[in-house]
């Protein structure tokens, strides 16, 4: 098998004019240690480059001379921030702060993103393939505008007979999915996005939730014609998320072609049949219905 030259790899981007190139780094979930940051600064100074922070939670070294690529790549590898991906492959996995820092979080998005990165980053694909993880429906990383989006969700429920009808949850619900009727709260399931804000707002802790679940979408895209991905399945555990992502990646690798973005191919690829096949292959206790 031919060894791919460094300049042909996805993390190396030719700049306008052809004299310089940009190096995109691999930084899953956008997290980097202070030592690694200092290393990036040292490398940028050493090779007289500038630093650019990207929308996909990574770093680029810009205006790099092609003759310096191998030397810079070796330094970046030693720094723990190796050359990343950008072309027809699985690129940097993005994630929100999750339960590590965010009070609205439903799940540990960072750990999931890192696991996804270990399993799938850099895999050659027929199309550019982005994966993003958000720990709640606030969608701070616009995960549903990615080829695969993973969103943390919860299903609220109240303890019967204990609600005081204070209306606090009504005020906090951004979807207007809750109303007070005859002194009791009524939830409109069609309007609820399962964000859990009503649960956190209840001063008496009467509104509870089922365990957090993982809402998975496929086929989102940004760009000049953005599109929200299609919901495929909602699952109970990170392990099942990995299982579903692997099935989707294999399907895209086998079926898609390189002339257009994945979302523009879904109808031709018979996405609905694949969705049914994917769901049928999961055990009932791996999935959550009603989302």
Secondary structure as UniProt FT lines:
FT   HELIX           6..8
FT   TURN            10..11
FT   STRAND          12..14
FT   TURN            16..17
FT   STRAND          20..25
FT   HELIX           28..30
FT   HELIX           34..46
FT   TURN            47..48
FT   STRAND          50..53
FT   TURN            55..56
FT   STRAND          59..65
FT   HELIX           66..68
FT   HELIX           69..79
FT   STRAND          89..90
FT   STRAND          94..95
FT   HELIX           98..100
FT   TURN            103..104
FT   HELIX           109..120
FT   TURN            121..122
FT   STRAND          131..134
FT   TURN            137..138
FT   TURN            140..141
FT   HELIX           143..145
FT   STRAND          148..153
FT   STRAND          156..158
FT   TURN            160..161
FT   HELIX           168..172
FT   TURN            174..175
FT   STRAND          178..181
FT   TURN            182..183
FT   STRAND          184..187
FT   TURN            189..191
FT   HELIX           197..201
FT   TURN            203..204
FT   STRAND          207..209
FT   STRAND          213..218
FT   HELIX           223..225
FT   STRAND          230..235
FT   HELIX           238..255
FT   TURN            258..259
FT   HELIX           262..264
FT   TURN            265..270
FT   HELIX           271..280
FT   HELIX           284..286
//
